[in-house]
């Protein structure tokens, strides 16, 4: 296919010149799952300005597909919202035989106002607050995930996949080149798909778990990087499926192996001159950096459910894990929840290491930027820098989803920045999932409680 033109008329003509068969119009729901409609090309062209229609309840669906029917936010008439394609997100879908493209949509009510509980709208809301201060965030996500064997029985533990060596990986081989090479056939297909669909991967590394990989995205605008992370998850799953494997972004898919995170590097630049507000010209830290870190320290624990949104997420946050258990900050200290990597003035940044790989990239990005923005507003210095193993300093993060939701509901500053209706909608979905989860009797309960209590 030829390159996509930048203008609207050019993109419409490109669809016709390349004989695109269908267009997937997609929106991310609360869990980051893709919802939407598949539209024939000419029908899509006719509705570009008006958008497709979806019922409000798509944003109130649990990961199981159940809906929060007693919502205090969703309209009781179950009205439609308009999902208007953001043509800048139009990308080919490289795994179909028929020419197909995908496009991410922004959602609006009938009166033209943004759907305030749609995850992409929430991120836009936070970015507008930065823009009002003459600032623009720059982010770079790092996304970890596992390749596992095909699994058709959810009662059975996941298995390690067989690589090109013909063997299953053993041990923990962080940054192992040959161990990464064992899955070259899968990773190369991921790269091919990413190149065809304009997903900008900078580097790939083997992580500590067996067949655990990390993809690092290039730094850029928050919306674009959230879009690419959102699309990459599907891309990775489809590439793995081609080789009879599963790519999973569960935070803790294996019992005794490391969890998977999304680390978001974030810096803030002035829109007037593009200068990074975190560093002086001589390379020293600014007060703005300290205030930003303070905001993360104060509000990340309150926003934990936005970063770690599933019951499985909290299996990763534990003393014996490599994952952070608190929000201490350090200079190039990976044991801290908040890390300032060694960097020059232009690239001075903070890395939020708390976020799980199972998070919605739009919500996680919006939440970490919201925490930092509150720090800039409040202007309070952070706790002292930590120069020891932060795991020795105790747990200060919620250890269960229920506790995290209680903390979010009671945090008025986050409700103000993210939008109160979004916060309530998110909590409704997650409380529904907790109710569904609590109906499940685990094998551990049957094994140890059946005859012993």
C-alpha positions in Angstrom: 0.0 0.0 0.0 1.1 3.6 -0.7 1.8 6.0 2.2 -1.2 7.6 3.9 -1.7 11.3 3.0 -2.0 13.7 5.9 -5.2 15.5 4.8 -8.8 14.3 5.0 -9.4 14.4 1.2 -6.2 12.6 0.5 -7.1 9.8 3.0 -10.5 9.3 1.5 -8.9 9.0 -2.0 -6.2 6.7 -0.5 -9.0 4.3 0.7 -10.4 4.1 -2.8 -7.1 3.9 -4.6 -5.9 1.0 -2.4 -9.3 -0.7 -2.8 -9.8 -0.9 1.0 -12.5 -3.4 1.6 -13.5 -2.6 5.2 -12.7 -0.1 8.0 -12.6 -1.2 11.7 -13.9 1.8 13.7 -12.7 1.1 17.2 -12.8 2.7 20.7 -11.1 1.6 23.9 -13.4 0.6 26.7 -12.6 0.9 30.4 -10.3 -2.2 30.3 -8.6 -1.2 27.1 -10.5 -3.8 25.1 -11.5 -2.9 21.5 -15.2 -2.1 20.9 -16.7 -0.8 17.7 -18.0 -1.7 14.3 -16.6 -2.9 11.0 -17.8 -0.7 8.2 -17.6 -1.1 4.4 -15.4 1.5 2.8 -18.0 3.7 1.1 -20.3 3.6 4.1 -17.3 4.7 6.2 -16.6 7.6 3.9 -20.2 8.8 4.1 -20.1 8.8 8.0 -16.6 10.2 8.6 -17.9 13.5 9.9 -21.0 12.2 11.8 -19.3 9.0 13.0 -20.7 5.6 13.8 -23.1 5.1 16.7 -22.5 2.9 19.7 -24.6 2.6 22.9 -23.2 4.2 26.0 -23.1 0.8 27.8 -20.0 -0.2 25.9 -18.0 1.9 28.4 -19.7 0.1 31.3 -18.8 -3.5 30.3 -16.7 -5.6 32.6 -13.9 -7.7 31.2 -16.4 -10.6 31.3 -18.8 -8.7 29.0 -21.3 -8.1 31.8 -22.6 -4.6 32.2 -23.0 -2.4 35.2 -26.8 -2.1 34.8 -27.4 -0.1 38.0 -25.0 2.6 37.0 -25.4 6.1 38.4 -23.6 7.6 35.4 -25.0 5.8 32.2 -28.2 7.2 30.8 -31.1 4.9 31.8 -32.4 5.3 28.2 -29.2 3.6 27.0 -28.7 6.4 24.4 -26.2 6.2 21.6 -22.9 8.2 21.4 -21.3 9.3 18.2 -17.9 7.7 17.6 -16.1 10.0 15.2 -13.0 8.7 13.4 -9.7 10.4 14.2 -8.3 10.1 10.7 -4.8 10.7 12.0 -5.0 7.2 13.6 -5.9 5.4 10.4 -3.6 2.4 9.9 -3.6 -0.7 7.7 -4.4 -4.0 9.4 -1.6 -6.2 8.1 -2.8 -9.6 9.0 -5.9 -9.7 6.8 -5.9 -11.0 3.3 -8.5 -8.4 2.3 -7.3 -4.8 2.3 -8.5 -3.5 5.7 -7.7 -0.4 7.8 -8.4 0.4 11.5 -9.1 3.8 12.9 -9.6 5.0 16.5 -12.6 7.1 17.2 -13.3 9.9 19.7 -16.7 9.8 21.3 -19.3 12.6 21.6 -22.8 13.0 23.0 -25.6 14.2 20.7 -25.0 17.8 21.7 -21.3 17.6 20.5 -19.7 17.4 23.9 -17.0 14.7 24.5 -18.1 11.6 26.3 -16.5 12.4 29.6 -16.1 8.8 30.7 -14.5 7.5 27.5 -10.8 6.7 28.3 -9.5 8.6 25.3 -11.5 11.7 26.3 -10.1 11.5 29.8 -6.6 11.6 28.5 -7.5 14.6 26.3 -9.0 16.3 29.3 -5.7 16.0 31.3 -3.7 17.2 28.3 -5.9 20.3 28.0 -5.1 21.1 31.6 -1.4 21.0 30.8 -2.0 23.1 27.7 -3.8 25.7 29.7 -0.5 26.1 31.7 1.6 26.3 28.5 2.9 22.8 29.0 3.0 19.6 26.9 3.8 16.1 28.3 6.2 13.8 26.4 5.9 10.1 27.3 7.7 6.8 26.4 6.0 3.6 27.5 7.8 0.3 28.1 5.5 -2.7 27.9 6.2 -6.2 29.3 4.4 -9.3 28.3 4.7 -13.1 28.2 4.6 -15.6 25.4 2.9 -18.8 26.6 1.7 -22.0 25.1 -1.9 -22.4 23.9 -4.3 -22.9 26.7 -7.9 -24.0 26.3 -8.6 -24.9 30.0 -8.6 -21.9 32.4 -8.3 -24.3 35.3 -4.8 -25.4 34.2 -1.6 -23.3 34.8 -0.1 -21.6 31.8 2.8 -23.4 30.1 6.1 -22.1 28.7 6.1 -22.0 24.9 8.6 -24.0 22.8 11.0 -21.8 21.0 13.1 -22.2 17.9 15.5 -24.3 19.9 12.8 -26.9 20.4 13.0 -26.5 24.1 11.0 -24.6 26.8 13.0 -21.9 28.5 14.2 -22.5 32.1 15.7 -20.1 34.6 15.6 -16.3 34.5 17.5 -14.9 31.6 17.0 -11.1 31.8 18.5 -9.4 28.7 19.6 -12.8 27.3 20.2 -12.3 23.6 20.1 -16.0 22.6 17.0 -16.5 24.7 15.3 -13.6 22.9 16.5 -15.1 19.6 14.5 -18.3 20.5 11.4 -16.3 19.7 12.7 -14.4 16.7 10.0 -15.9 14.5 7.3 -14.3 16.7 9.0 -11.0 17.4 10.0 -10.5 13.7 6.3 -10.9 12.7 5.4 -8.4 15.4 7.9 -5.9 14.0 6.6 -6.5 10.5 3.0 -5.8 11.7 4.2 -2.8 13.6 6.0 -1.3 10.7 3.0 -1.8 8.4 0.7 -0.1 10.9 3.0 2.7 12.1 3.6 1.5 15.6 7.0 2.9 16.5 9.0 0.3 18.5 12.5 1.5 19.7 14.0 -1.6 21.3 13.1 -5.0 22.5 14.6 -7.0 25.4 14.2 -10.3 27.1 12.9 -9.8 30.6 13.5 -11.9 33.7 10.7 -14.4 33.3 10.7 -17.3 30.8 9.6 -16.1 27.4 8.9 -12.6 28.9 9.7 -9.8 26.6 9.6 -6.0 26.8 8.9 -3.6 23.9 10.0 0.0 24.3 8.2 2.7 22.4 9.8 5.9 21.1 9.0 9.0 23.1 6.3 11.3 21.8 2.9 12.8 22.4 0.8 11.2 25.1 -2.2 10.5 22.9 -0.1 9.0 20.1 1.8 6.7 22.5 -1.4 5.6 24.2 -2.8 4.8 20.8 0.2 2.8 19.8 0.3 0.8 23.1 -3.4 0.1 22.7 -2.9 -1.2 19.1 0.2 -3.1 19.9 -1.5 -5.4 22.3 -3.7 -6.7 19.6 -0.8 -6.8 17.2 1.3 -8.9 19.6 -1.6 -11.3 20.2 -2.2 -11.8 16.5 1.5 -12.4 15.7 1.8 -14.9 18.6 -1.4 -16.7 17.4 0.2 -17.2 14.0 2.9 -19.3 15.7 0.5 -21.2 18.0 1.3 -19.2 21.0 -0.5 -16.6 23.2 0.9 -13.2 24.0 -0.6 -12.2 27.4 -0.5 -8.9 29.2 -1.8 -10.3 32.5 0.1 -8.6 35.3 0.9 -12.0 36.9 0.3 -15.0 34.6 2.7 -17.4 36.3 2.7 -18.2 40.0 6.4 -18.1 40.7 7.7 -15.8 38.0 8.1 -12.0 37.7 5.0 -9.9 36.8 4.6 -7.7 33.8 4.6 -3.9 34.0 4.0 -0.9 31.9 6.7 1.6 32.8 5.9 5.1 31.6 8.7 7.6 31.2 7.4 11.2 31.4 8.8 14.6 30.9 7.1 18.0 30.5 8.1 20.7 28.0 7.0 24.3 27.6 4.9 24.8 24.5 6.5 28.1 23.8 10.1 26.9 23.3 10.1 23.1 23.8 12.4 23.3 26.8 12.1 20.5 29.4 10.9 22.0 32.7 12.6 19.2 34.7 16.2 20.4 34.2 18.2 23.7 34.2 20.5 24.4 31.3 23.5 23.4 33.5 21.9 19.9 34.0 20.7 20.4 37.6 17.1 19.5 38.6 14.4 22.1 38.8 11.9 22.7 41.5 9.3 21.6 38.9 10.8 18.1 38.8 10.7 17.9 42.6 7.1 19.1 42.7 6.1 16.6 40.0 7.7 13.8 41.9 5.9 14.9 45.0 2.6 14.8 43.2 3.3 11.2 42.1 4.2 10.2 45.6 1.1 11.7 47.1 -1.5 10.6 44.5 -0.2 7.3 42.9 -1.4 5.3 45.9 -4.8 6.9 45.5 -4.8 6.2 41.8 -3.6 2.6 42.2 -6.8 1.1 40.7 -6.2 3.0 37.5 -2.7 1.6 37.2 -3.4 -1.9 38.5 -7.1 -2.4 37.5 -7.6 -6.1 38.0 -7.7 -8.6 40.9 -4.7 -10.3 39.3 -2.8 -7.0 39.2 -2.1 -7.1 43.0 -0.3 -10.5 42.8 2.6 -8.5 41.3 2.8 -6.0 44.1 4.4 -8.1 46.9 7.6 -8.1 49.0 9.2 -11.0 47.2 8.6 -9.5 43.8 10.9 -7.3 41.6 7.9 -4.9 41.2 7.8 -1.7 43.3 5.9 -1.8 46.6 6.0 1.9 47.4 6.4 5.3 45.9 9.9 6.2 47.1 12.0 7.9 44.4 15.6 7.4 43.4 18.1 8.4 40.8 18.6 5.4 38.5 17.3 3.1 41.3 15.1 0.4 39.8 13.9 -0.7 43.3 11.9 2.5 43.6 8.4 3.0 42.3 9.5 6.4 40.9 12.9 6.5 39.1 14.8 9.4 37.6 17.1 7.8 35.1 20.6 9.3 34.4 19.9 11.7 31.6 20.9 15.0 30.1 18.8 18.2 30.5 16.8 17.7 27.4 15.7 14.1 28.4 15.3 14.6 32.1 12.3 12.5 33.1 10.5 10.4 35.7 9.7 6.8 35.2 6.5 5.5 36.9 7.3 1.8 37.5 4.1 1.0 39.5 1.8 0.5 36.4 0.8 -3.0 35.4 0.9 -4.4 31.8 -2.8 -5.1 32.2 -3.7 -1.4 32.5 -5.6 0.6 29.9 -2.9 2.8 28.3 -5.2 5.8 28.0 -6.2 5.7 31.6 -2.8 4.8 33.0 -1.2 7.7 31.0 -3.9 10.1 32.1 -3.6 9.1 35.7 0.2 9.4 36.0 0.1 12.8 34.2 -2.8 13.9 36.6 -0.7 12.9 39.6 2.2 14.9 38.3 0.0 17.9 37.4 -1.4 18.0 41.0 2.2 18.1 42.2 3.0 21.1 40.0 -0.1 22.8 41.3 0.6 22.2 44.9 4.3 22.9 44.8 5.3 20.7 47.7 8.8 19.1 47.9 9.0 15.3 47.7 10.3 12.9 50.3 14.1 12.6 50.3 15.8 10.6 47.5 16.3 7.0 48.4 19.8 5.5 47.8 19.1 2.0 49.2 16.9 -0.9 48.1 13.4 0.5 48.4 12.0 -3.0 49.1 13.5 -2.7 52.5 11.4 0.4 53.3 8.0 -1.3 53.5 4.8 -1.5 51.4 2.8 1.8 50.9 0.6 0.7 48.0 -2.8 -0.9 48.3 -2.6 -4.7 48.2 -6.1 -5.4 46.9 -8.4 -3.9 44.2 -11.1 -3.2 46.7 -8.8 -1.0 48.9 -7.6 0.8 45.8 -11.1 1.6 44.7 -11.9 3.0 48.1 -8.9 5.2 47.9 -9.8 6.5 44.5 -13.4 7.3 45.4 -12.2 9.4 48.3 -9.6 11.4 46.4 -11.2 14.7 45.4 -8.2 16.2 43.6 -8.0 13.2 41.2 -11.8 13.3 40.7 -11.4 17.0 39.7 -8.6 16.5 37.2 -9.8 13.2 35.7 -13.5 14.1 35.8 -15.9 12.9 38.5 -18.2 11.0 36.1 -15.3 9.1 34.7 -14.1 8.1 38.2 -17.6 6.9 39.2 -18.0 5.0 35.9 -14.6 3.3 36.3 -15.4 2.3 39.9 -18.8 0.9 38.8 -17.1 -1.3 36.2 -14.4 -2.5 38.6 -16.8 -3.2 41.5 -18.9 -5.3 39.1 -15.8 -7.3 38.2 -15.1 -7.8 41.9 -18.6 -9.1 42.5 -18.2 -11.6 39.6 -14.7 -12.6 40.8 -16.0 -13.3 44.4 -18.5 -15.8 43.0 -15.6 -18.0 41.9 -14.4 -20.8 44.2 -10.8 -21.4 43.6 -8.9 -24.8 43.5 -6.9 -23.6 46.5 -10.1 -23.3 48.6 -11.3 -26.7 47.5 -7.9 -28.3 48.2 -7.3 -26.9 51.7 -10.8 -26.0 53.1 -13.0 -28.9 51.9 -11.9 -31.3 54.5 -9.8 -29.2 57.0 -12.2 -26.7 58.4 
